[in-house]
Amino acid sequence: KIVFPKKFKYSEDLFINMTIDDNSRVGKKGEILPKKALRELSGIKPGDNILIVAQPGQLIINKIFSIEELLEMPIISQGTAESIEREIEEEVKIQEKLTNDDH
C-alpha cells in the first residue's frame, strides 16, 4: 500500500492516473537517486531490477517485475492470443460502425 507523503495532498483513489514530477540532480559519480515519493509511485524498491532506456535528453526507467509480482497481478483477459485479437477486432468494427452511424 502506498502512503503518500504529507506534502502530496492527493487521494489514494487518484493513484492509478497520478504522476509526480520532481527535479533532482545527478551526483558526482553519475548516480541518479529518485526521491521516495517517485519510488513509491513507480513501485520500485531497493534490489529491484530495472530497464533503463536512453534517448536524446532523457532516460526512461521501467521496473522489471518478478514472476511472483506478475502472478499477483489481476488477470485482465482470458483466452488465447488469437481469441483476444478476434475480440479486439470485433470491438473495433462495432466502434467504427457506431462512429459511422453518428455521422
N, C-alpha and C positions, 0 to 999 in steps of 0.2 A: 504494500500500500504506500502510495506517495503521500508524504506530509509536506505541504507547501510551506516554504519559509515565510515568516511574518511579513516580509517586505513585498511578497506577491499576494495580492488580495483577490485571488481567483478562486472560484468554486471548483471543487474536485469534479463536479459534473461537466465542466468545460475542458477537462483534461484531454479528452480524445482529440479535440480540434485546436489544442493550445500550442503555441510556440513561444519560446523565450529567446530574445536576442540579448547578448551580453558582450561587452568589449573586454578583451583580455590582451595581455602582451605575451610575446614569445620570450622564454627565458634565455639566459646567456648561452646555454648548451643546446638551444633549439627546442626545448620541451614546451609542449602546449598543455596546460592544465585547466580543463573546463571546471567552472565552479560547481558546487554541489547541486544547485537547482537544475543546471543543464544535465548533469549526470543522472539525476533522479528522473527527470522528464524523459530522457532517452533510454533509461533502463540500463545504462552502462555502469558496471560495478568493477572494483579493483579485481584484476585477474581475468576479466572477460576478454575474449578475442574480438578484434575489430578489423574492419576493412577500411582502409583509407584510400580514397580516390583523389588524385591530384589533377586539377585543371588550372589553366592560367588564372592566377589571382585568387584561387580558393582551394580548400581541402574539404572533402566531404567524408565524414566519419560515419560508418554504419556498424551497428552491433552485429556480430555473427552469433546467432542463437545456438545453444547447445541442443542436442537431441532431446534431453529432458524438458527444456523450455518449449521446444516445438511441440512435444506431445501434450503439454499442459494447455496449449493454445486452443481456443474454441474452433470447432470444425465449421467452416462457412459454406461448404458444399460437399456433396457426396456423389460418387459415381466415377466413371472412367473419364479420362481426359476428353475422349470423343463425345460422350454423352453431355458433359458440361459445355463443350464447344457447341454442340447442337442446340442446347438450351439458350446459350448466348445469341446464336444466330437467329433463333425463333423470336427472342425478345427484341432484337434489332429490327426484324421485319415488322413486328407489332408496333414498335415505336415509330418506324418510318411511315406505316400506314396511318397511324394516329396523326402524325405531323402533316401528311398529305391531305387527310380529311379536313383538317383545320384550315387549310389554305385554299 
